[in-house]
């Protein structure tokens, strides 16, 4: 449901992916896009069961 979950701090300056500390929230946004933006959204199942194209 997510009602009791913490909201993200818009002034956050530490990267959750690699732990890098940046001095500006805008720099963090750019860092996330550039350094971690090419991560695939879903990993493919190596067995090939369910979710195949054919």
DSSP file (Angstrom, degrees, kcal/mol; ACC not computed):
  #  RESIDUE AA STRUCTURE BP1 BP2  ACC     N-H-->O    O-->H-N    N-H-->O    O-->H-N    TCO  KAPPA ALPHA  PHI   PSI    X-CA   Y-CA   Z-CA
    1    1 A X              0   0    0      0, 0.0     0, 0.0     0, 0.0     0, 0.0   0.000 360.0 360.0 360.0 -46.4    0.0    0.0    0.0
    2    2 A X    >   +     0   0    0      1,-0.0     3,-0.5     2,-0.0     0, 0.0   0.663 360.0 129.0  84.0  16.1    2.8    2.4    0.8
    3    3 A X  T 3  S+     0   0    0      1,-0.2    -1,-0.0     3,-0.0     0, 0.0   0.843  78.9  39.4 -73.5 -31.5    0.9    4.7    3.2
    4    4 A X  T 3  S+     0   0    0      2,-0.1    -1,-0.2     3,-0.0     2,-0.1   0.297  89.4 119.5-101.1   9.5    3.5    4.5    5.9
    5    5 A X  S <  S-     0   0    0     -3,-0.5     2,-0.2     1,-0.1     0, 0.0  -0.454  71.3-105.5 -76.0 146.8    6.6    4.6    3.7
    6    6 A X        -     0   0    0     -2,-0.1     2,-0.3     1,-0.1    -1,-0.1  -0.470  33.5-125.5 -68.4 140.5    9.1    7.4    4.0
    7    7 A X        -     0   0    0     -2,-0.2     2,-0.1     1,-0.1    -1,-0.1  -0.627  31.8 -99.4 -84.8 148.1    8.9   10.0    1.2
    8    8 A X        -     0   0    0     -2,-0.3     2,-0.5     1,-0.1    -1,-0.1  -0.438  34.5-119.2 -69.3 138.5   12.1   10.7   -0.6
    9    9 A X    >   -     0   0    0      1,-0.1     3,-1.7    -2,-0.1    -1,-0.1  -0.668  13.1-151.0 -77.8 120.2   13.9   13.8    0.5
   10   10 A X  T 3  S+     0   0    0     -2,-0.5    -1,-0.1     1,-0.3    -2,-0.0   0.705  97.1  55.0 -66.8 -16.3   14.1   16.3   -2.5
   11   11 A X  T 3  S+     0   0    0     13,-0.0    -1,-0.3    14,-0.0     2,-0.1   0.167  77.9 136.0-100.0  17.6   17.4   17.6   -1.0
   12   12 A X    <   +     0   0    0     -3,-1.7    16,-0.2     1,-0.1     3,-0.0  -0.397  27.5 177.7 -66.3 140.2   19.0   14.2   -0.8
   13   13 A X        +     0   0    0     -2,-0.1     9,-3.4    15,-0.1     2,-0.5   0.289  49.9  90.5-128.0   8.0   22.6   14.3   -2.0
   14   14 A X  B    S-A   21   0A   0      7,-0.2     2,-0.3     9,-0.1     7,-0.2  -0.929  74.3-125.0-112.3 130.5   23.8   10.7   -1.5
   15   15 A X     >  -     0   0    0      5,-2.7     4,-1.4    -2,-0.5    -2,-0.0  -0.535   9.9-155.6 -73.9 129.5   23.4    8.1   -4.3
   16   16 A X  T  4 S+     0   0    0     -2,-0.3    -1,-0.1     2,-0.2    -2,-0.0   0.731  90.5  54.4 -76.0 -22.2   21.5    5.0   -3.2
   17   17 A X  T  4 S+     0   0    0      1,-0.1    -1,-0.2     3,-0.1    -2,-0.0   0.932 130.5   4.0 -77.9 -48.3   23.1    2.9   -6.0
   18   18 A X  T  4 S-     0   0    0      2,-0.1    -2,-0.2     0, 0.0    -1,-0.1   0.506  92.1-117.4-121.0  -7.6   26.8    3.5   -5.2
   19   19 A X     <  +     0   0    0     -4,-1.4     2,-0.2     1,-0.3    -3,-0.1   0.556  55.6 157.8  83.6   6.8   26.9    5.6   -2.1
   20   20 A X        -     0   0    0     -6,-0.1    -5,-2.7     1,-0.1     2,-0.5  -0.473  35.4-138.5 -69.5 133.3   28.6    8.6   -3.8
   21   21 A X  B     -A   14   0A   0     -7,-0.2     2,-0.3    -2,-0.2    -7,-0.2  -0.826  21.5-173.0 -96.7 124.8   28.0   11.8   -1.9
   22   22 A X        -     0   0    0     -9,-3.4     3,-0.0    -2,-0.5     6,-0.0  -0.809  26.4-133.9-115.6 158.9   27.3   14.9   -4.1
   23   23 A X  S    S+     0   0    0     -2,-0.3     2,-0.3     1,-0.1    -9,-0.1   0.512  86.4  41.4 -92.0  -3.7   27.0   18.5   -3.0
   24   24 A X  S  > S-     0   0    0    -11,-0.2     4,-1.8     1,-0.1     3,-0.3  -0.998  70.3-134.4-145.7 136.3   23.8   19.4   -4.9
   25   25 A X  H  > S+     0   0    0     -2,-0.3     4,-1.9     1,-0.2     5,-0.1   0.833 109.7  55.9 -59.2 -32.3   20.5   17.5   -5.5
   26   26 A X  H  > S+     0   0    0      2,-0.2     4,-2.1     1,-0.2    -1,-0.2   0.883 105.3  51.6 -66.3 -38.2   20.7   18.5   -9.2
   27   27 A X  H  > S+     0   0    0     -3,-0.3     4,-2.8     1,-0.2    -2,-0.2   0.879 106.8  54.5 -64.4 -37.3   24.1   16.9   -9.5
   28   28 A X  H  X S+     0   0    0     -4,-1.8     4,-2.8     2,-0.2    -2,-0.2   0.918 107.1  50.5 -62.5 -43.0   22.6   13.7   -7.9
   29   29 A X  H  X S+     0   0    0     -4,-1.9     4,-2.0     2,-0.2    -2,-0.2   0.921 113.0  45.5 -59.7 -45.1   19.9   13.7  -10.6
   30   30 A X  H  X S+     0   0    0     -4,-2.1     4,-2.7     2,-0.2     5,-0.3   0.907 112.5  51.6 -65.5 -41.2   22.5   14.0  -13.3
   31   31 A X  H  X>S+     0   0    0     -4,-2.8     4,-3.3     1,-0.2     5,-0.7   0.930 109.5  49.6 -60.8 -46.8   24.7   11.4  -11.7
   32   32 A X  H  X5S+     0   0    0     -4,-2.8     4,-1.3     1,-0.2    -1,-0.2   0.904 114.2  45.3 -60.5 -42.1   21.9    8.9  -11.5
   33   33 A X  H  X5S+     0   0    0     -4,-2.0     4,-0.7    -5,-0.2    -1,-0.2   0.919 121.8  36.3 -67.9 -43.9   21.0    9.4  -15.1
   34   34 A X  H  <5S+     0   0    0     -4,-2.7     4,-0.2    -5,-0.2    -2,-0.2   0.916 127.5  31.6 -79.1 -44.5   24.5    9.2  -16.4
   35   35 A X  H  <5S+     0   0    0     -4,-3.3    -3,-0.2    -5,-0.3    -2,-0.2   0.821 136.5  19.7 -86.6 -32.0   26.1    6.6  -14.2
   36   36 A X  H ><<S+     0   0    0     -4,-1.3     3,-0.9    -5,-0.7    -3,-0.2   0.289  95.6  95.6-122.8   8.6   23.1    4.4  -13.5
   37   37 A X  T 3< S+     0   0    0     -4,-0.7    -3,-0.1    -6,-0.2    -4,-0.1   0.712  77.0  61.1 -77.0 -20.8   20.6    5.2  -16.3
   38   38 A X  T 3  S+     0   0    0     -4,-0.2     2,-0.4    -3,-0.1    -1,-0.2   0.175  72.1 123.5 -93.5  18.3   21.6    2.3  -18.6
   39   39 A X  S <  S-     0   0    0     -3,-0.9    -3,-0.0     1,-0.1     2,-0.0  -0.660  70.0-113.2 -79.4 129.0   20.7   -0.4  -16.1
   40   40 A X        -     0   0    0     -2,-0.4     3,-0.1     1,-0.1    -1,-0.1  -0.355  16.0-137.1 -63.0 142.0   18.1   -2.8  -17.7
   41   41 A X  S    S+     0   0    0      1,-0.2     2,-0.4    -3,-0.0    -1,-0.1   0.845  86.9  23.8 -69.1 -34.5   14.7   -2.6  -16.0
   42   42 A X  S    S-     0   0    0      0, 0.0     2,-0.3     0, 0.0    -1,-0.2  -0.995  74.7-135.6-138.2 131.0   14.2   -6.4  -16.0
   43   43 A X        -     0   0    0     -2,-0.4     2,-0.2    -3,-0.1     3,-0.0  -0.653  29.6-118.9 -82.8 139.1   16.7   -9.2  -16.1
   44   44 A X        -     0   0    0     -2,-0.3     2,-0.5     1,-0.1    -1,-0.1  -0.501  26.7-108.8 -77.6 146.1   15.9  -12.0  -18.5
   45   45 A X    >   -     0   0    0      5,-0.2     3,-1.1    -2,-0.2    -1,-0.1  -0.630  20.9-147.1 -74.2 121.6   15.4  -15.5  -17.1
   46   46 A X  T 3  S+     0   0    0     -2,-0.5    -1,-0.2     1,-0.3    -2,-0.0   0.761  96.9  59.4 -63.9 -23.5   18.5  -17.6  -18.1
   47   47 A X  T 3  S-     0   0    0      2,-0.1    -1,-0.3     1,-0.0    -2,-0.0   0.771 102.1-134.6 -74.8 -25.9   16.3  -20.7  -18.3
   48   48 A X    <   +     0   0    0     -3,-1.1     2,-0.4     1,-0.3     4,-0.2   0.623  52.4 145.7  82.4  13.6   14.1  -19.1  -20.9
   49   49 A X        -     0   0    0      2,-0.1    -1,-0.3     1,-0.0    -4,-0.1  -0.702  57.0  -5.5 -90.1 137.0   10.8  -20.2  -19.3
   50   50 A X  S    S+     0   0    0     -2,-0.4    -5,-0.2     1,-0.1    -2,-0.1   0.710 115.7  50.6  56.2 132.8    7.8  -17.8  -19.4
   51   51 A X  S    S+     0   0    0      1,-0.2    -1,-0.1    -7,-0.1    -2,-0.1   0.577  73.9 145.1  90.2  10.5    8.0  -14.4  -20.9
   52   52 A X        -     0   0    0     -4,-0.2    -1,-0.2     1,-0.1    -3,-0.0  -0.275  58.9-118.9 -74.9 166.7    9.7  -15.4  -24.2
   53   53 A X              0   0    0      1,-0.2    -1,-0.1    -2,-0.0    -2,-0.0   0.763 360.0 360.0 -78.0 -24.7    9.0  -13.7  -27.4
   54   54 A X              0   0    0      0, 0.0    -1,-0.2     0, 0.0    -2,-0.0   0.411 360.0 360.0-107.3 360.0    7.6  -16.8  -29.2
